[in-house]
């Protein structure tokens, strides 16, 4: 068929109908039509020609034009779409490189194959526009709750109709005992929206902690208004959950507001989550206090926090142990997720036994190394001395406060401790040298002989070896694997080297080796300080 023989307004009517059906811009459909007509024209006039088509948005008239660009003589490659300045003078006055010469050409007759090709181009463009519209609509809705309609189930995954397209609720994102049939209504959390080759992919969840937080935001006006904030959520989907809340208005109880009159608010969330039991806990900046709240309903006797390791020890009465741990460790696991701390739970008797064992170990240390009787060694431990270094280098006055210790005794104690430490250092250094440690590492300031021996055993024998270490390899740390905190042992961890100290030692070694420019470090530090100051000003 020829474009001229068709009703010219039919193109615009078709474009508007398709755009209305797919809910996209009619202009995009017209552009797709222009591209498809241009392809058909190229198959008629020649693929190397630059044929363009313009459809008038008011009349529907399609105009076919051939475009030729003026290029330098040496750049002339395509004789059908380019010509030189000299050649262009036949068609243009004073042609310049880069100018285009446009001339109208007769419209083409579209055969069956060309018409089919044009249809494919239009459909492809419409699909792309539809995908773009869907992605734009949902990309900013990630992190919100949406209502959908179940369409079908594929291999345990639920395909949900969300209005403008389909989304997927994966098997592992469903609450365990849930099952759905086609046309069931479902409330889900939009976890992620990705632009992929086959179109936008919308991933849903009902097990995400954020889903519970959003449900409470819908049920509790104070959370929506910002008077109450949800600080942390931990879930065992379908079974039990803990949620920590704080109120910024002293007159409003955050726990009571979330529970609601006769439990109406929390019950609405529980019903949506298939009967998941929810503990609502008041949040507290003091981590030990927060942890005591998080372990409810168990009662806690004592809490010992190790901030650097992110670890906390909890002591409970014997009869409270099973309640604190919970069925299959559920209570302590959720409390650990809520507080982001590694929790060790022990009974009062277990803690007493452990402390007694530590006391006996330190007593033996002093008896064996300082040639003391057991009673005197116990006095040192009772006063808080835990190592030979503390005895050797503490201020003399701190030894004089011990009953029965005069100045001569204190001096003798420190002399013995220093002699033992010196002998230990010498032995450690000899062992390290026997393992092949080089002087560059021995002479590096900040490492004790025992540290050097430990490094040598870990095959760190030169300053270059040391400079290539990571801070966590030296100081140790924690890694989260599948939601569980896993301990990474550090070579220098037994010597109480912190991550910051490890970073400083490694950077000093790199500067000494010339791997890092000190001026750059100073500039980076200054920039970080400046950013920190700006952040503080913004917060104020």
C-alpha positions as CSV (number, residue, x, y, z in Angstrom):
1,X,0.0,0.0,0.0
2,X,1.1,3.6,-0.5
3,X,1.0,6.1,2.4
4,X,-0.7,8.6,0.1
5,X,-3.5,6.3,-0.7
6,X,-4.4,5.7,2.9
7,X,-6.4,8.0,5.1
8,X,-3.7,10.2,6.5
9,X,-5.5,10.7,9.8
10,X,-5.7,7.0,10.3
11,X,-2.0,7.0,11.4
12,X,-2.8,9.4,14.2
13,X,-5.9,7.6,15.2
14,X,-4.0,4.3,15.4
15,X,-1.3,5.9,17.5
16,X,-3.7,7.4,19.9
17,X,-5.6,4.1,20.3
18,X,-2.4,2.1,21.0
19,X,-1.2,4.8,23.4
20,X,-4.5,4.8,25.3
21,X,-4.5,1.0,25.5
22,X,-0.9,0.8,26.8
23,X,-1.1,4.0,28.8
24,X,2.0,5.6,27.1
25,X,2.6,8.9,25.3
26,X,1.0,8.9,21.8
27,X,4.2,10.8,20.6
28,X,6.2,7.6,21.2
29,X,3.9,5.6,19.0
30,X,4.1,8.1,16.2
31,X,8.0,8.1,16.5
32,X,7.9,4.3,16.2
33,X,5.7,4.7,13.1
34,X,8.2,7.2,11.6
35,X,11.1,4.8,12.2
36,X,9.2,1.9,10.6
37,X,8.3,3.9,7.6
38,X,11.9,5.0,7.2
39,X,13.1,1.4,7.3
40,X,10.6,0.5,4.6
41,X,11.8,3.5,2.5
42,X,15.5,2.4,2.9
43,X,14.6,-1.1,1.6
44,X,13.2,0.6,-1.5
45,X,15.8,3.4,-2.1
46,X,18.9,1.7,-0.6
47,X,20.1,0.8,2.8
48,X,23.0,3.3,2.7
49,X,20.7,6.3,2.2
50,X,19.8,8.5,5.1
51,X,16.0,8.4,4.7
52,X,13.9,10.1,7.3
53,X,10.1,10.3,7.8
54,X,8.1,12.9,9.6
55,X,4.4,12.5,10.4
56,X,2.6,15.7,11.0
57,X,1.0,15.5,14.4
58,X,-2.1,17.4,13.2
59,X,-2.9,16.2,9.7
60,X,-1.2,12.8,9.8
61,X,0.7,13.5,6.5
62,X,3.9,11.5,6.2
63,X,6.8,13.3,4.6
64,X,9.8,11.3,3.2
65,X,13.1,13.1,3.0
66,X,16.6,12.2,1.9
67,X,19.4,13.8,4.0
68,X,23.0,14.3,2.8
69,X,25.7,15.7,4.9
70,X,28.6,17.9,3.8
71,X,32.0,16.4,4.8
72,X,35.7,16.9,4.1
73,X,37.1,15.2,0.9
74,X,39.2,12.7,3.0
75,X,36.2,11.9,5.2
76,X,33.9,10.9,2.4
77,X,32.9,7.2,2.9
78,X,29.1,6.9,2.2
79,X,28.4,8.4,-1.3
80,X,24.6,8.0,-0.7
81,X,24.4,10.0,2.5
82,X,27.5,12.3,2.3
83,X,29.1,14.6,-0.3
84,X,32.0,16.9,-0.5
85,X,31.9,20.7,-0.4
86,X,32.6,20.8,-4.2
87,X,29.7,18.3,-4.9
88,X,27.4,20.2,-2.6
89,X,27.8,23.4,-4.6
90,X,25.4,21.9,-7.2
91,X,22.6,22.0,-4.7
92,X,23.6,24.7,-2.1
93,X,25.0,28.1,-2.0
94,X,28.3,28.4,0.0
95,X,28.1,24.9,1.5
96,X,30.1,24.3,4.7
97,X,31.3,21.1,6.4
98,X,28.6,19.7,8.7
99,X,25.6,21.2,6.8
100,X,22.8,19.0,5.7
101,X,21.0,19.0,2.4
102,X,17.4,17.8,2.7
103,X,15.2,16.9,-0.3
104,X,11.8,15.4,-0.3
105,X,11.4,12.0,-2.0
106,X,8.3,10.2,-3.2
107,X,6.5,8.0,-0.6
108,X,7.0,4.3,-1.0
109,X,4.7,1.5,-1.7
110,X,4.7,-0.8,1.3
111,X,4.7,-4.5,0.4
112,X,3.6,-7.3,2.7
113,X,7.1,-7.9,4.0
114,X,7.8,-4.2,4.6
115,X,4.4,-3.8,6.3
116,X,5.1,-6.7,8.6
117,X,8.6,-5.3,9.4
118,X,7.0,-1.9,10.2
119,X,4.5,-3.6,12.5
120,X,7.3,-5.3,14.4
121,X,9.2,-2.1,14.8
122,X,6.1,-0.4,16.2
123,X,5.3,-3.2,18.6
124,X,8.9,-3.3,19.8
125,X,8.9,0.5,20.4
126,X,5.6,0.2,22.2
127,X,6.9,-2.6,24.4
128,X,10.0,-0.5,25.3
129,X,7.9,2.5,26.1
130,X,5.6,0.4,28.3
131,X,8.6,-1.1,30.2
132,X,10.0,2.4,30.7
133,X,6.7,3.6,32.0
134,X,6.4,0.7,34.4
135,X,9.9,1.1,35.7
136,X,9.4,4.9,36.2
137,X,6.1,4.2,38.0
138,X,7.6,1.7,40.5
139,X,11.2,2.7,41.0
140,X,10.3,5.3,43.6
141,X,7.8,3.0,45.3
142,X,10.5,0.6,46.5
143,X,10.2,0.4,50.3
144,X,6.4,0.8,50.3
145,X,3.5,-1.5,50.7
146,X,1.2,-2.3,47.8
147,X,-2.0,-4.3,47.3
148,X,-2.1,-6.8,44.4
149,X,-4.0,-9.6,43.0
150,X,-2.5,-13.1,42.7
151,X,-2.3,-14.3,39.1
152,X,-0.6,-17.6,39.3
153,X,2.1,-19.7,41.1
154,X,5.2,-20.9,39.4
155,X,7.6,-23.3,41.2
156,X,6.6,-21.9,44.6
157,X,6.9,-18.2,43.4
158,X,3.8,-16.1,43.3
159,X,3.1,-13.8,40.4
160,X,1.2,-10.8,41.5
161,X,-0.8,-8.3,39.3
162,X,0.1,-4.9,40.7
163,X,-2.0,-2.9,38.2
164,X,0.6,-1.6,35.7
165,X,2.4,-5.0,35.3
166,X,3.4,-8.1,37.1
167,X,5.6,-8.5,40.2
168,X,7.1,-11.6,41.8
169,X,6.9,-12.8,45.4
170,X,9.6,-15.4,45.6
171,X,9.2,-18.6,47.6
172,X,11.7,-17.5,50.3
173,X,9.9,-14.2,50.7
174,X,6.6,-15.8,51.7
175,X,5.6,-16.4,55.3
176,X,6.1,-20.2,55.8
177,X,2.5,-21.5,56.0
178,X,1.0,-19.1,53.5
179,X,-0.6,-20.4,50.3
180,X,-2.5,-18.4,47.6
181,X,-4.9,-19.1,44.8
182,X,-5.6,-17.1,41.7
183,X,-7.5,-13.8,42.3
184,X,-6.6,-13.8,46.0
185,X,-5.9,-10.2,47.2
186,X,-2.5,-9.8,48.8
187,X,-0.6,-7.1,50.6
188,X,3.1,-7.0,50.0
189,X,6.2,-4.9,50.4
190,X,8.1,-3.7,47.4
191,X,11.6,-4.8,48.2
192,X,13.4,-4.0,45.0
193,X,12.8,-2.7,41.4
194,X,15.4,-3.5,38.8
195,X,15.7,-2.5,35.1
196,X,16.6,-5.8,33.3
197,X,16.9,-6.9,29.7
198,X,13.5,-8.6,29.7
199,X,11.9,-5.5,31.3
200,X,11.5,-4.1,34.8
201,X,11.5,-6.7,37.5
202,X,9.6,-5.9,40.7
203,X,10.5,-8.1,43.7
204,X,8.1,-8.4,46.6
205,X,8.4,-9.6,50.1
206,X,6.3,-10.5,53.2
207,X,9.2,-11.6,55.3
208,X,11.3,-8.4,55.3
209,X,11.6,-6.6,58.6
210,X,10.7,-3.4,56.7
211,X,7.3,-4.9,55.9
212,X,6.4,-5.1,59.5
213,X,7.7,-1.5,60.1
214,X,5.5,-0.2,57.2
215,X,2.4,-2.1,58.6
216,X,2.9,-0.4,62.0
217,X,3.3,2.9,60.2
218,X,-0.2,2.3,58.6
219,X,-1.8,1.3,61.8
220,X,-0.2,3.8,64.2
221,X,-0.7,7.5,63.3
222,X,2.0,8.6,65.7
223,X,4.6,6.6,63.7
224,X,3.3,8.1,60.4
225,X,3.5,11.6,62.0
226,X,7.1,11.0,63.3
227,X,6.2,11.3,67.0
228,X,7.2,7.7,67.4
229,X,10.1,6.1,65.5
230,X,10.8,2.5,64.8
231,X,14.5,2.1,65.6
232,X,14.9,-1.7,64.8
233,X,13.0,-4.7,63.8
234,X,13.9,-8.4,64.1
235,X,11.7,-11.2,62.7
236,X,11.4,-14.9,62.6
237,X,8.7,-14.7,59.9
238,X,5.4,-16.3,60.8
239,X,6.5,-17.1,64.3
240,X,7.8,-14.3,66.4
241,X,9.2,-10.7,66.1
242,X,10.7,-7.9,68.2
243,X,10.3,-4.3,67.3
244,X,12.1,-1.4,69.2
245,X,10.3,2.0,69.3
246,X,11.0,5.4,70.8
247,X,8.8,8.4,71.4
248,X,9.9,12.0,70.9
249,X,7.0,13.2,73.0
250,X,7.3,12.6,76.7
251,X,3.5,12.5,77.1
252,X,3.2,9.5,74.7
253,X,4.1,6.0,75.6
254,X,5.6,4.4,72.5
255,X,4.8,0.8,73.5
256,X,1.2,1.7,74.5
257,X,0.6,3.6,71.3
258,X,1.8,0.7,69.2
259,X,-0.3,-1.8,71.1
260,X,-3.5,0.4,70.9
261,X,-6.7,0.2,72.8
262,X,-7.2,-3.4,73.9
263,X,-4.4,-4.4,71.5
264,X,-6.3,-3.3,68.4
265,X,-3.4,-1.8,66.5
266,X,-0.9,-4.6,67.1
267,X,-3.6,-7.2,66.5
268,X,-4.2,-5.8,63.0
269,X,-0.5,-6.3,62.2
270,X,-0.5,-9.8,63.8
271,X,-3.5,-10.8,61.6
272,X,-1.8,-9.6,58.5
273,X,1.3,-11.6,59.4
274,X,-0.6,-14.9,59.9
275,X,-0.5,-14.8,63.7
276,X,3.2,-13.8,64.2
277,X,3.7,-12.9,67.8
278,X,5.2,-9.4,68.3
279,X,7.2,-8.1,71.3
280,X,7.1,-4.3,71.3
281,X,10.2,-3.0,73.2
282,X,11.2,0.5,74.3
283,X,14.4,1.6,72.6
284,X,17.3,2.9,74.7
285,X,20.6,4.6,73.7
286,X,22.3,2.6,76.5
287,X,23.0,-0.7,74.9
288,X,23.0,-2.9,78.1
289,X,19.6,-1.3,79.1
290,X,18.3,-1.9,75.6
291,X,19.4,-5.5,75.6
292,X,17.7,-6.1,79.0
293,X,14.5,-4.8,77.4
294,X,15.1,-6.9,74.2
295,X,15.4,-10.2,76.2
296,X,11.9,-9.8,77.7
297,X,10.1,-11.6,79.1
298,X,13.3,-13.0,80.7
299,X,14.8,-11.3,83.8
300,X,18.5,-10.3,83.6
301,X,20.8,-10.2,86.6
302,X,23.8,-8.5,85.0
303,X,25.2,-7.3,81.7
304,X,28.8,-7.0,80.6
305,X,29.4,-5.1,77.3
306,X,32.5,-5.4,75.1
307,X,31.9,-2.5,72.7
308,X,35.0,-3.1,70.5
309,X,34.1,-6.7,69.8
310,X,30.4,-5.9,69.5
311,X,29.8,-8.7,72.1
312,X,27.8,-8.7,75.3
313,X,27.6,-11.2,78.2
314,X,24.2,-11.6,79.9
315,X,23.9,-13.3,83.3
316,X,20.4,-14.6,84.3
317,X,19.1,-16.6,87.2
318,X,19.1,-20.4,86.6
319,X,15.3,-20.6,86.4
320,X,15.3,-17.8,83.7
321,X,17.8,-19.4,81.4
322,X,15.4,-21.4,79.2
323,X,13.1,-18.3,78.9
324,X,16.0,-16.0,77.9
325,X,17.2,-18.4,75.3
326,X,13.7,-19.2,74.0
327,X,12.5,-22.2,72.0
328,X,15.3,-23.3,69.7
329,X,17.2,-20.1,70.7
330,X,14.6,-17.9,69.1
331,X,14.4,-15.2,71.9
332,X,18.2,-14.6,72.1
333,X,18.6,-14.8,68.3
334,X,16.0,-12.0,67.8
335,X,17.4,-9.9,70.6
336,X,20.9,-10.3,69.0
337,X,19.5,-9.1,65.6
338,X,17.6,-6.2,67.2
339,X,20.7,-4.9,69.1
340,X,23.3,-5.9,66.5
341,X,25.3,-7.5,69.3
342,X,26.7,-11.0,69.8
343,X,25.1,-12.3,73.0
344,X,26.4,-14.9,75.3
345,X,23.9,-16.0,78.0
346,X,25.0,-17.8,81.1
347,X,23.6,-18.5,84.5
348,X,24.8,-16.9,87.7
349,X,26.5,-20.2,88.7
350,X,28.3,-20.4,85.3
351,X,29.5,-16.8,85.6
352,X,30.8,-17.5,89.2
353,X,32.7,-20.6,88.0
354,X,34.2,-18.7,85.1
355,X,35.3,-15.8,87.3
356,X,36.8,-18.3,89.8
357,X,38.7,-19.9,86.9
358,X,40.1,-16.6,85.8
359,X,41.1,-15.7,89.4
360,X,43.0,-19.0,89.7
361,X,44.7,-18.6,86.3
362,X,45.9,-15.1,87.2
363,X,47.0,-16.2,90.7
364,X,49.1,-19.0,89.1
365,X,50.6,-16.5,86.7
366,X,52.0,-14.4,89.5
367,X,53.0,-17.4,91.7
368,X,55.0,-19.0,88.8
369,X,56.6,-15.9,87.4
370,X,57.2,-13.6,90.5
371,X,58.1,-16.4,93.0
372,X,55.2,-15.4,95.3
373,X,53.2,-17.4,97.7
374,X,49.6,-18.1,96.8
375,X,48.1,-15.6,99.4
376,X,50.2,-12.7,98.1
377,X,49.4,-13.5,94.5
378,X,45.7,-13.6,95.3
379,X,46.1,-10.1,96.9
380,X,47.5,-8.8,93.6
381,X,44.6,-10.3,91.6
382,X,42.0,-9.0,94.1
383,X,43.4,-5.5,93.6
384,X,42.8,-5.8,89.8
385,X,46.2,-6.7,88.5
386,X,45.8,-9.0,85.5
387,X,49.2,-9.2,83.8
388,X,53.0,-8.9,84.5
389,X,53.1,-5.7,82.4
390,X,50.7,-4.0,84.9
391,X,52.9,-5.0,87.9
392,X,56.1,-4.0,86.1
393,X,55.1,-0.6,84.9
394,X,52.3,0.6,87.1
395,X,52.9,3.7,89.3
396,X,54.5,2.6,92.6
397,X,51.7,4.2,94.7
398,X,49.2,1.7,93.2
399,X,51.2,-1.2,94.7
400,X,51.6,0.6,98.1
401,X,47.9,0.5,98.7
402,X,48.0,-3.3,99.0
403,X,48.0,-4.4,102.6
404,X,51.5,-5.5,103.8
405,X,53.3,-4.0,100.8
406,X,55.9,-1.3,101.6
407,X,58.2,0.6,99.2
408,X,61.0,-2.1,99.2
409,X,58.5,-4.9,98.6
410,X,56.9,-2.9,95.7
411,X,60.3,-2.2,94.1
412,X,61.2,-5.9,94.4
413,X,57.9,-6.9,92.8
414,X,58.5,-4.6,89.9
415,X,62.1,-5.7,89.4
416,X,61.1,-9.3,89.3
417,X,58.3,-8.6,86.8
418,X,60.6,-6.6,84.6
419,X,63.3,-9.4,84.7
420,X,60.7,-12.0,83.6
421,X,59.3,-9.7,80.8
422,X,62.8,-9.1,79.6
423,X,63.6,-12.8,79.5
424,X,60.3,-13.5,77.7
425,X,61.1,-10.7,75.1
426,X,64.5,-12.1,74.5
427,X,63.1,-15.6,74.0
428,X,60.3,-14.3,71.7
429,X,62.8,-12.4,69.6
430,X,65.2,-15.4,69.2
431,X,62.2,-17.5,68.2
432,X,61.1,-14.9,65.6
433,X,64.6,-14.7,64.1
434,X,64.8,-18.5,63.9
435,X,61.6,-18.3,61.8
436,X,63.3,-15.9,59.4
437,X,62.1,-12.5,60.6
438,X,64.1,-9.6,59.1
439,X,65.5,-6.6,60.9
440,X,63.1,-4.2,59.0
441,X,60.2,-5.7,61.0
442,X,62.1,-6.2,64.3
443,X,63.1,-2.5,64.3
444,X,59.6,-1.3,63.4
445,X,58.3,0.8,66.3
446,X,55.0,-0.3,67.8
447,X,55.5,-4.1,67.8
448,X,56.6,-6.0,70.9
449,X,58.8,-9.1,70.5
450,X,55.8,-11.3,71.3
451,X,53.9,-9.6,68.5
452,X,56.8,-10.1,66.1
453,X,56.9,-13.8,67.0
454,X,53.2,-14.2,66.4
455,X,53.5,-12.4,63.0
456,X,56.4,-14.7,62.0
457,X,54.3,-17.8,62.8
458,X,51.7,-16.3,60.5
459,X,54.4,-15.9,57.7
460,X,54.7,-12.1,58.1
461,X,58.5,-11.7,58.2
462,X,59.3,-8.4,56.6
463,X,58.1,-4.8,56.7
464,X,56.7,-5.3,53.2
465,X,54.7,-8.3,54.4
466,X,53.3,-6.3,57.3
467,X,52.4,-3.4,55.1
468,X,50.2,-5.6,52.8
469,X,48.1,-6.8,55.8
470,X,44.6,-5.7,56.3
471,X,43.6,-4.1,59.6
472,X,41.1,-7.0,60.5
473,X,43.9,-9.6,59.8
474,X,45.8,-8.0,62.6
475,X,43.1,-6.9,65.1
476,X,40.4,-9.4,64.2
477,X,36.7,-8.5,63.6
478,X,33.3,-9.7,62.9
479,X,31.6,-10.7,59.6
480,X,27.9,-11.2,59.0
481,X,27.3,-14.4,57.1
482,X,23.7,-15.4,56.3
483,X,22.5,-13.1,59.1
484,X,24.9,-14.6,61.7
485,X,27.9,-12.8,63.1
486,X,31.1,-14.8,62.5
487,X,34.3,-14.1,64.4
488,X,37.5,-13.3,62.3
489,X,40.6,-14.0,64.5
490,X,43.4,-11.5,64.2
491,X,47.1,-12.3,64.5
492,X,47.7,-9.5,67.1
493,X,44.3,-9.8,68.7
494,X,45.7,-11.6,71.8
495,X,47.7,-8.5,72.5
496,X,44.6,-6.3,72.6
497,X,45.5,-4.4,69.4
498,X,42.4,-2.5,68.2
499,X,41.3,-1.9,64.6
500,X,42.3,1.8,64.8
501,X,45.8,0.8,66.2
502,X,46.2,-1.8,63.5
503,X,45.3,0.8,60.8
504,X,47.8,3.3,62.2
505,X,50.6,0.6,62.3
506,X,49.9,-0.5,58.7
507,X,49.7,3.0,57.3
508,X,53.0,3.9,59.1
509,X,54.7,0.9,57.5
510,X,53.4,2.0,54.1
511,X,54.7,5.5,54.6
512,X,58.1,4.2,55.6
513,X,58.2,2.1,52.5
514,X,57.2,5.0,50.3
515,X,54.0,3.4,49.2
516,X,51.9,6.3,50.6
517,X,52.6,10.0,50.4
518,X,52.2,11.6,53.9
519,X,51.0,14.8,52.3
520,X,48.1,12.9,50.7
521,X,47.2,11.4,54.1
522,X,47.2,14.8,55.7
523,X,45.0,16.2,52.9
524,X,42.5,13.3,53.3
525,X,42.4,13.8,57.0
526,X,41.8,17.5,56.6
527,X,39.0,16.8,54.1
528,X,37.4,14.3,56.5
529,X,37.6,16.8,59.3
530,X,35.9,19.5,57.1
531,X,33.1,17.1,56.1
532,X,32.6,16.2,59.8
533,X,32.4,19.9,60.7
534,X,29.8,20.5,58.0
535,X,27.8,17.6,59.2
536,X,27.8,18.9,62.7
537,X,26.7,22.3,61.5
538,X,23.9,20.8,59.5
539,X,22.7,18.8,62.5
540,X,22.7,21.9,64.6
